[in-house]
Amino acid sequence: MNGVNMDYQRQLDEKKERLMGLFGEFGELPELEVYRSEPVNYRMRAEFRVWHEGDDLYYIMFDQETKERVRVDAFPAASAGINALMPVLIGKIRENGVLRKKIFQVDFLSTLSGEMLVSLLYHRQLDDEWRAEAEGLRDELLESGFEVDLIGRARKQKIVLGREFVIERLRVHGDEFVYKQVENSFTQPNGRVAEKMLEWAVECTRDCGSEGGDLLELYCGNGNFSLALAQNFRQVLATELAKPSVEAAQYNIEANLERGSKNVKIARLSAEEFTEAMRGEREFKRLKQQDIVLSDYDFRTVFVDPPRAGMDEESVAMVQEYERILYISCNPETLCENLQTLTKTHKITRLAMFDQFPYTHHIEAGVMLERR
């Protein structure tokens, strides 16, 4: 384990150096806050192809450089739950002619709370025989102590055995938040680092709502940040376009009412659409249907966690209108592109790196900006 820790620290130092190199163009910066990952068992989800070789059947991954297939019997990066389930699941599928027929992929979604969801993907249509065998498989796994639900997928077909989501529980400064995480929807891959990201965001905005200001959030997903940040603001309005994520966010608001989420509303709009709505360029029936009146809000802080492409020019211009901008990014390059504009009006006052993806080139960064 000492060797693992040394290798981990080396890759973490390389990421820190690379991130600070990217930010060099922005002059004097606050001290970089670094949030480490666990060196093993940190990924809450994993996907494997399934390889058929005679009577054998096993997981594979493809080497990103050589493109060669690599047999995977254990995957230390994945959670302990996934590693425990992997050999049991593939063993039972291997022995079952119905379940193994034309299966080509297995997707795992796990949680810190102990729940798991497994999707089995096939190159054939699934019938009643498959359902019966899959139900038997799920019963056997439950009897073995795995808290797991199954989904079967084929072309234009989806069969859910149990639930199509898991319930995650994340602790933020001692408070526990409940999150519904739906299959095939975005979730933070590293549970422990996700908790650190939430704590950092809460700390950054601790005093932002002290004068009654409201929070606007773009790209809110399932409400991951919205719910934790709500404690710091009078009202929170969060936007998200993907319908499954909006539905999960509404569920999460109800599940966290005791933790103060009653001041959170979700608008099913893209960041670009919300920009148009705020500027009075378009009216949206969805806002009226959700009883959202934009004039009721006094937005002074905006939180953004955009996709890898970053924010479009219109959205960047829109967020510049607010006193404070909290920006989480999974792509420091596009973050820096946006900052070239944002730093003309705002100063960077907090800078953080979250190692969501150890041993990869990916860096998650957080920036707090305040109006100059």
Backbone torsions as a table, in degrees:
resi	resn	phi	psi	omega
1	MET	NA	-32.1	178.0
2	ASN	-61.2	-39.1	176.7
3	GLY	-63.0	-40.5	177.4
4	VAL	-61.5	-44.4	-180.0
5	ASN	-64.3	-38.1	178.6
6	MET	-66.0	-44.0	178.2
7	ASP	-62.9	-39.7	-179.4
8	TYR	-64.5	-45.7	-178.6
9	GLN	-62.5	-36.7	179.9
10	ARG	-63.7	-46.5	-179.2
11	GLN	-69.2	-31.3	177.9
12	LEU	-67.3	-42.3	178.3
13	ASP	-62.7	-38.6	178.7
14	GLU	-64.2	-39.0	178.4
15	LYS	-66.6	-42.5	178.4
16	LYS	-58.2	-45.6	-179.0
17	GLU	-63.4	-41.9	-179.1
18	ARG	-66.6	-41.3	-179.6
19	LEU	-64.2	-45.3	-179.3
20	MET	-66.2	-30.1	175.1
21	GLY	-64.8	-39.9	178.2
22	LEU	-65.0	-34.9	-175.9
23	PHE	-88.0	0.3	-176.9
24	GLY	-58.2	-28.6	-176.7
25	GLU	-72.3	-9.3	-174.8
26	PHE	-98.5	14.5	172.8
27	GLY	72.8	-144.9	-177.3
28	GLU	-65.3	129.6	-175.7
29	LEU	-125.6	155.0	172.5
30	PRO	-69.5	163.9	179.5
31	GLU	-61.9	136.4	179.6
32	LEU	-70.8	125.6	176.0
33	GLU	-95.0	123.7	-173.8
34	VAL	-113.1	129.1	-179.7
35	TYR	-117.4	111.8	-175.4
36	ARG	-76.7	158.5	169.5
37	SER	-100.9	163.4	164.5
38	GLU	-66.1	142.8	-177.3
39	PRO	-73.7	-19.4	176.9
40	VAL	-138.2	161.3	175.4
41	ASN	56.4	41.6	-175.8
42	TYR	-102.9	-21.4	-176.1
43	ARG	-85.2	128.3	-179.8
44	MET	-87.9	-7.0	176.5
45	ARG	-143.3	155.4	-179.5
46	ALA	-157.9	148.9	179.1
47	GLU	-128.3	135.6	179.4
48	PHE	-133.4	139.1	166.6
49	ARG	-74.7	156.7	177.4
50	VAL	-113.6	127.8	-177.0
51	TRP	-107.6	130.2	178.2
52	HIS	-100.1	124.9	-179.8
53	GLU	-140.1	94.4	-174.7
54	GLY	61.2	-127.4	178.0
55	ASP	-83.6	-7.8	-177.6
56	ASP	-88.1	159.2	-178.9
57	LEU	-153.4	127.1	-176.8
58	TYR	-154.7	164.3	178.3
59	TYR	-77.4	146.9	171.7
60	ILE	-137.4	159.3	167.0
61	MET	-131.7	162.6	179.2
62	PHE	-106.6	129.8	176.5
63	ASP	-61.7	125.1	-174.7
64	GLN	-64.8	-27.0	-178.5
65	GLU	-89.5	-49.7	-175.4
66	THR	-90.4	-15.6	-177.0
67	LYS	65.9	8.9	177.6
68	GLU	-79.2	150.0	179.1
69	ARG	-80.5	144.1	-178.9
70	VAL	-126.8	125.4	177.1
71	ARG	-68.0	137.4	-177.7
72	VAL	-125.3	106.6	175.3
73	ASP	-97.2	-22.6	174.7
74	ALA	-147.0	152.9	-176.4
75	PHE	-136.9	87.7	-173.3
76	PRO	-56.0	-25.3	179.3
77	ALA	-67.3	-29.3	-176.8
78	ALA	-77.9	162.7	-178.4
79	SER	-59.1	160.3	178.4
80	ALA	-60.6	-35.7	179.3
81	GLY	-63.3	-44.4	178.4
82	ILE	-63.5	-43.7	-179.4
83	ASN	-63.5	-34.7	178.1
84	ALA	-71.0	-36.7	-176.2
85	LEU	-79.5	-31.4	-173.8
86	MET	-50.7	-55.9	-176.2
87	PRO	-68.9	-33.5	-179.8
88	VAL	-66.0	-46.2	-177.5
89	LEU	-64.8	-50.2	-176.8
90	ILE	-66.3	-31.3	177.2
91	GLY	-64.7	-42.5	-179.7
92	LYS	-71.3	-36.3	177.1
93	ILE	-67.6	-40.5	-179.4
94	ARG	-58.1	-36.8	-175.5
95	GLU	-85.8	-4.4	-174.8
96	ASN	-114.7	112.1	-175.9
97	GLY	-60.7	-32.3	-178.8
98	VAL	-74.9	-45.3	-176.2
99	LEU	-72.7	-29.4	-176.8
100	ARG	-84.9	-17.8	-174.3
101	LYS	-63.5	113.4	175.8
102	LYS	60.0	25.2	169.8
103	ILE	-74.7	138.2	-177.8
104	PHE	-130.2	-8.2	-179.5
105	GLN	-158.7	148.6	174.4
106	VAL	-131.3	127.5	178.0
107	ASP	-112.8	131.5	179.3
108	PHE	-112.0	135.7	170.2
109	LEU	-128.3	118.7	-178.0
110	SER	-120.2	175.2	-178.2
111	THR	-140.4	161.3	171.2
112	LEU	-67.2	-23.7	-178.7
113	SER	-78.7	-9.0	176.1
114	GLY	102.8	-7.9	178.6
115	GLU	-81.6	150.4	177.6
116	MET	-139.6	152.5	176.6
117	LEU	-133.1	131.3	-178.4
118	VAL	-123.4	129.2	176.6
119	SER	-108.0	128.6	178.6
120	LEU	-107.4	121.1	-174.8
121	LEU	-107.9	135.8	-172.3
122	TYR	-128.8	151.3	171.1
123	HIS	-97.7	42.0	176.5
124	ARG	-161.0	161.6	176.9
125	GLN	-76.0	141.6	-177.6
126	LEU	-96.2	134.3	-174.4
127	ASP	-118.2	-172.2	-178.9
128	ASP	-63.1	-34.0	178.2
129	GLU	-63.4	-43.5	178.1
130	TRP	-61.7	-44.4	-179.1
131	ARG	-58.4	-44.5	-178.7
132	ALA	-62.0	-44.1	-179.6
133	GLU	-68.5	-38.2	179.7
134	ALA	-68.0	-37.6	176.1
135	GLU	-63.4	-39.6	176.6
136	GLY	-63.9	-39.4	177.3
137	LEU	-61.5	-45.8	-179.2
138	ARG	-62.7	-41.9	178.9
139	ASP	-59.9	-42.2	179.8
140	GLU	-64.3	-40.2	-180.0
141	LEU	-66.9	-41.2	177.8
142	LEU	-62.4	-41.6	178.9
143	GLU	-65.4	-26.4	179.1
144	SER	-83.9	0.6	176.2
145	GLY	99.0	3.9	178.3
146	PHE	-89.2	125.8	177.2
147	GLU	-88.3	85.7	-166.9
148	VAL	-136.4	144.4	170.4
149	ASP	-117.5	157.1	-176.4
150	LEU	-122.7	147.3	172.0
151	ILE	-131.2	132.4	173.8
152	GLY	-103.9	132.6	-179.3
153	ARG	-128.6	137.9	171.4
154	ALA	-144.6	-178.0	-178.6
155	ARG	-57.4	120.0	179.7
156	LYS	55.7	32.6	-176.5
157	GLN	-144.8	138.1	177.8
158	LYS	-147.2	121.5	179.3
159	ILE	-119.1	120.3	-177.5
160	VAL	-103.0	123.6	176.5
161	LEU	-111.5	98.4	-174.2
162	GLY	105.0	-117.4	-179.9
163	ARG	-122.1	155.1	177.2
164	GLU	-98.7	22.8	179.5
165	PHE	-151.3	166.7	171.9
166	VAL	-121.8	160.1	175.4
167	ILE	-109.1	114.8	178.5
168	GLU	-96.7	151.8	177.2
169	ARG	-129.9	115.1	-178.3
170	LEU	-113.8	138.0	-179.9
171	ARG	-99.3	128.2	-178.2
172	VAL	-127.4	107.4	-177.6
173	HIS	50.7	42.6	176.5
174	GLY	89.8	-15.9	178.0
175	ASP	-92.1	141.9	180.0
176	GLU	-102.4	126.6	178.3
177	PHE	-110.7	141.4	-176.2
178	VAL	-103.7	132.2	-178.5
179	TYR	-133.0	126.6	170.4
180	LYS	-82.9	123.0	-179.8
181	GLN	-118.0	116.2	-172.4
182	VAL	-93.0	142.3	177.1
183	GLU	-54.1	137.9	177.5
184	ASN	67.2	12.1	172.9
185	SER	-107.9	158.2	-177.0
186	PHE	-68.2	133.3	170.1
187	THR	-139.1	155.1	177.5
188	GLN	-66.3	127.5	-172.8
189	PRO	-75.8	-22.9	-174.2
190	ASN	-115.6	100.8	-171.3
191	GLY	-58.8	-46.1	-177.0
192	ARG	-69.3	-38.7	177.4
193	VAL	-69.6	-33.3	176.2
194	ALA	-59.6	-39.3	176.8
195	GLU	-62.8	-41.0	179.8
196	LYS	-66.3	-36.9	177.8
197	MET	-63.7	-42.5	178.8
198	LEU	-64.1	-43.6	179.4
199	GLU	-62.6	-41.2	179.3
200	TRP	-63.4	-43.8	-179.6
201	ALA	-63.5	-40.0	178.4
202	VAL	-64.0	-42.6	179.0
203	GLU	-63.0	-42.3	-177.9
204	CYS	-62.4	-32.4	-174.4
205	THR	-106.2	14.4	-172.8
206	ARG	-53.1	-41.3	-175.9
207	ASP	-105.6	6.7	-173.4
208	CYS	-69.5	-27.2	-178.5
209	GLY	-102.1	13.0	-174.5
210	SER	-64.4	-25.1	179.6
211	GLU	-103.1	18.1	176.3
212	GLY	90.6	6.7	-178.7
213	GLY	-70.1	155.4	-178.9
214	ASP	-106.1	163.3	-179.9
215	LEU	-110.4	132.2	169.9
216	LEU	-106.6	131.5	176.8
217	GLU	-123.5	130.8	174.9
218	LEU	-105.5	147.4	178.4
219	TYR	61.0	53.7	-169.2
220	CYS	-81.5	-12.1	-179.2
221	GLY	60.2	-129.5	-179.5
222	ASN	-89.3	16.7	179.8
223	GLY	84.3	19.7	-175.8
224	ASN	-50.7	-53.6	-179.6
225	PHE	-82.9	-35.0	-175.2
226	SER	-52.3	-45.8	-173.3
227	LEU	-68.2	-42.0	-179.3
228	ALA	-70.8	-35.2	-177.3
229	LEU	-78.2	-17.7	-174.8
230	ALA	-56.9	-30.9	-178.1
231	GLN	-62.3	-20.8	-175.4
232	ASN	-96.2	0.5	-173.0
233	PHE	-136.6	157.8	176.3
234	ARG	-67.2	-47.4	178.3
235	GLN	-141.5	153.0	175.2
236	VAL	-129.1	127.5	171.5
237	LEU	-116.9	120.7	-177.4
238	ALA	-117.8	143.4	-178.7
239	THR	-117.1	145.1	177.3
240	GLU	-160.1	138.3	-177.4
241	LEU	-92.0	-38.5	-174.7
242	ALA	-65.6	121.8	-174.7
243	LYS	-60.5	-44.4	178.4
244	PRO	-59.7	-37.3	178.9
245	SER	-68.3	-39.7	177.7
246	VAL	-62.0	-44.0	179.1
247	GLU	-62.8	-41.5	177.5
248	ALA	-64.6	-39.4	179.3
249	ALA	-63.5	-40.4	178.2
250	GLN	-64.1	-40.9	175.6
251	TYR	-59.6	-44.6	-176.3
252	ASN	-67.5	-34.2	175.6
253	ILE	-60.6	-46.9	-179.9
254	GLU	-64.4	-37.8	-176.8
255	ALA	-71.9	-17.9	-175.9
256	ASN	-116.4	22.6	-178.8
257	LEU	-58.3	-37.5	-179.9
258	GLU	-67.9	-18.5	-179.7
259	ARG	-97.3	9.0	173.0
260	GLY	97.4	20.3	-176.1
261	SER	-85.0	2.7	-176.6
262	LYS	-65.6	-14.3	179.2
263	ASN	-95.2	15.0	-177.9
264	VAL	-108.1	133.3	172.2
265	LYS	-128.0	146.8	-179.3
266	ILE	-113.1	127.0	175.6
267	ALA	-106.4	126.6	-178.9
268	ARG	-83.9	80.7	179.5
269	LEU	-141.1	151.0	170.2
270	SER	-76.9	166.4	177.3
271	ALA	-60.5	-38.4	-179.8
272	GLU	-66.2	-42.0	178.7
273	GLU	-64.9	-40.3	179.8
274	PHE	-64.0	-38.1	177.1
275	THR	-59.2	-43.4	178.1
276	GLU	-64.0	-39.9	179.7
277	ALA	-65.6	-43.3	-178.7
278	MET	-63.8	-33.2	-178.0
279	ARG	-88.6	2.4	178.8
280	GLY	72.4	17.5	-178.5
281	GLU	-80.7	-26.3	178.3
282	ARG	-144.6	152.3	171.4
283	GLU	-108.2	143.9	-177.5
284	PHE	-123.5	123.3	177.9
285	LYS	-59.9	-30.5	-178.2
286	ARG	-60.6	-35.2	177.9
287	LEU	-67.0	-42.9	179.1
288	LYS	-65.0	-41.8	179.7
289	GLN	-63.2	-29.6	180.0
290	GLN	-95.0	8.2	178.1
291	ASP	56.5	44.7	178.9
292	ILE	-109.5	118.4	177.7
293	VAL	-113.2	110.3	-173.3
294	LEU	-61.5	-30.4	-179.6
295	SER	-68.8	-12.1	177.9
296	ASP	-77.7	-9.5	-173.4
297	TYR	-105.2	146.5	174.7
298	ASP	-119.7	77.7	-175.8
299	PHE	-72.6	123.5	174.9
300	ARG	-123.0	-18.4	178.9
301	THR	-127.5	138.7	176.8
302	VAL	-125.4	137.8	178.1
303	PHE	-116.9	131.3	179.3
304	VAL	-131.8	139.6	175.2
305	ASP	-139.3	72.7	-170.9
306	PRO	-76.5	169.3	173.4
307	PRO	-66.1	177.8	-173.2
308	ARG	-57.9	-27.5	-178.5
309	ALA	-72.6	-9.1	-178.8
310	GLY	78.5	-166.7	-179.5
311	MET	-90.8	146.1	174.4
312	ASP	-74.0	165.9	-174.7
313	GLU	-59.6	-40.3	-178.8
314	GLU	-64.4	-41.5	179.9
315	SER	-68.6	-37.3	176.6
316	VAL	-60.9	-45.4	179.5
317	ALA	-62.9	-37.6	-179.1
318	MET	-66.6	-45.3	-176.7
319	VAL	-69.8	-20.8	176.6
320	GLN	-63.8	-16.7	-178.3
321	GLU	-75.1	-10.1	-175.6
322	TYR	-101.6	156.4	-175.7
323	GLU	-65.7	-39.7	-176.1
324	ARG	-131.4	142.1	178.3
325	ILE	-128.1	120.7	173.4
326	LEU	-106.3	120.7	-170.5
327	TYR	-125.9	118.3	172.4
328	ILE	-105.8	133.4	-175.3
329	SER	-135.6	138.3	173.3
330	CYS	-95.7	6.1	180.0
331	ASN	-143.9	95.3	-177.0
332	PRO	-58.2	-28.3	-179.7
333	GLU	-64.8	-48.4	179.3
334	THR	-73.1	-28.2	173.8
335	LEU	-60.5	-46.7	-179.0
336	CYS	-65.0	-34.8	175.3
337	GLU	-60.4	-45.4	177.6
338	ASN	-65.0	-37.2	-177.9
339	LEU	-67.6	-25.3	176.9
340	GLN	-57.7	-32.6	176.1
341	THR	-88.1	-45.0	-174.2
342	LEU	-64.4	-33.8	-177.3
343	THR	-76.2	-4.6	173.2
344	LYS	-71.8	-27.3	-178.2
345	THR	-116.4	-19.0	-175.1
346	HIS	-129.5	151.7	179.0
347	LYS	-106.9	139.6	177.0
348	ILE	-75.1	119.7	-178.9
349	THR	-112.7	-18.0	173.7
350	ARG	-139.8	143.8	179.4
351	LEU	-142.4	126.8	-176.0
352	ALA	-136.6	152.7	172.6
353	MET	-124.0	129.1	180.0
354	PHE	-115.9	120.0	-175.2
355	ASP	-86.0	72.9	179.0
356	GLN	-66.3	-31.5	-170.7
357	PHE	-126.4	73.5	-180.0
358	PRO	-56.8	148.6	175.5
359	TYR	65.5	17.3	171.6
360	THR	-124.4	172.9	179.0
361	HIS	-80.9	-8.1	-175.0
362	HIS	-70.3	137.4	178.4
363	ILE	-129.1	132.8	172.6
364	GLU	-103.8	127.7	-176.6
365	ALA	-125.8	152.8	176.9
366	GLY	-129.7	136.7	-179.3
367	VAL	-133.8	133.6	170.7
368	MET	-107.6	127.1	179.7
369	LEU	-121.8	139.1	178.3
370	GLU	-127.1	143.7	-176.9
371	ARG	-56.5	135.8	-179.8
372	ARG	-68.1	NA	NA
